Amino acid sequence: AWAKYNIRVNCACPGLIETEMAHVLSPDAIEKIVAQTPMGRIGRPEEIAGPVAFLLSRDAQWVNGVDLIADGGAEVSLTLEGLASPAKTLAF
């Protein structure tokens, strides 16, 4: 509905990122998330900045309605295990 006004709506979907917010989780919860992430670690803020910068750039002017997932492979890994969504598997 907004595209006709030259407004694009996209979503950056980060996994757990090394920020203050990540540390509201218990060390146990962080360990579980890392164990379920194929890259085996928490993401860094600059690893999200690049994908977001892309969505804001002219290079993405034809990109609309996209969920850009940057989570170290966690969603794909959990989906391949037969789970519908990572959010359903992680209890904090």
C-alpha positions, 0 to 999 in steps of 0.5 A: 500500500505504501509503495505507490508513495515510494515508501519501502517497508523492510525488516532487519531481523537480527539474532542475538547481538552483543549489546546491553540488551543481550545481557538481560538474558541469563548466561544459561539462555545465552549459552543455549542460543549460541549452541543453536547458532551454526556460527557458534557465537553472538553477533556483533553490532557492526554485523547488523549495521551492514545489512541495515545500511544496504536496506537504506541504500540506493542498491536496495531501491527495488527491495520491498517487503523483505525480512532480512535475517542476520542471525548466524544461521540460527533460523535456518538451522532450527527450521531444518531440525523441523521446528517452525520458528526459533522463537518457539524453541528458546525459553528465557 
